[in-house]
Amino acid sequence: MPSTEPAPVDPRPRVSPVDGVFGVDGYRCAACAYPVAIAVAVCPSCQGPVEPARFGPDGTVWSSTVLRIPVPGRPAPYVVAYVDLHGGPRVLAHVGGDRHLPVGTPVRLTAPGPGGDVTVSTR
């Protein structure tokens, strides 16, 4: 019997190109300017109205780590980093290579990875 459960919502930020430059399609609060990388009905900071916004393509590494345990579809090692997008929110992104990036490393959004993962490369 088919499931009547609604399909889960993908929690990853949506990355798309505009004129060949990748950015995160998100929202910004019209009242307090708080940036959000995912769809929200109201601002999570002040409950004000939100408007569509675009963030990136550049950002700065806030933190990163190398994961050495494989998971289905992702051979180890691989790197993930929290990235502060300039003028925007902090997002979790995948990074090529097998070495962590130092805090403060400048990065740039690239094409989404398999399945829609946010990805960055060093500039």
N, C-alpha and C positions, 0 to 999 in steps of 0.2 A: 504494500500500500504506500503511495507517495506521501512524503512528509508534508504537513501543513505548516511547519515552522517557517517563518520568514528567513530568507537568505541573510547570512551575517553581513554587516556593513564592513567594508574594507577600511581599517583605521589609518592606513598610511596616507600621508599627504599626496595630493595629485600633482605630478610634475608634467609640464607640457612645454613645447617649444613655441616661441614667437619669433619669427624671422631668424630661425636657427639658434636662438639663445634659449636655454632651458630656465624655467622658473617654477616656483611653487604657487599654485592657485589656491589662495586662502581667503581670509576675511580680516577686516580691521574695524574696530569699534568706532562708530561715528561720534560717540561722546568722549571717550578717553584715549582713543587711538591704539588700544591694546591689539597686538597682532595675533592671529590664530591661523594655524596651518590646516585645520580640518573644518568641515562644515559644522556650524553651530547656529542655533536659533537666536541667541542673545550673547552678549559679551560675558565671558566667564569671570571677568574682573569686576565689572560694575553693573551688569545686567542691561546695558544699553543696546541700541540697535547696531547691527553689523552690516558692513557693505563689502562686496567683493574686492579683493586686492591681490596683487601679484608681488612675490618676494623673490629675491635673488637677482642674478645668478651667483653672486659672490657671497662668501661667508667666511667665518673664522671658527676653527676647531675649539670647542669648549672642553671636550674630553674624548679620548678614544681608547680602544682596547683591541687586542688580538684574541679571537676565539679559536681555540685549538681542538674543540670537540665537534666532530661532524654531525650534522643533522640532515634529514632527508632533503635532497636537492641542493645542499650546500656543503661542498667538501671543505675540510679544514686544511690549513688555517685561513681565516678571513677576518677582515677588520671592519669594525663599526665605529662611528664617531657621532657625538652630539655636535651639531654645527649651528652656530648663531648666524642666521642669514642677515645680511646687512639691512637694517631698517625693518626687520621682520622677526618671526618667531625662531625658536630653537627646534631643530628637527633631528631625528635619528637617521643617519645615512650610512650606506655601505661604501667602503673605500677599496680600491684595487690594491693588490699587494699583500704582504704578510707582516708589515711592521706598523706599530701604532704611530699615530701622528702626534707630535708635541702640541700642547696647549698653545693657541695663538697661530697655528699654521693656517695660511690663507688657502681656501679651497674654492672650487667652482662647481655648480651643479652640472651634471651630465645627463645623458639619456637615461630614463628609468631602467633598472635592471629587470631580469626575468620576473614576471609576476607583478611588476610595478614598484619594486623597491626604489626608494630615493637613493641616488648614487652621486658621489662627488669625486673629483680628482684634484690633486695639488696644482697650484698655478705656477 
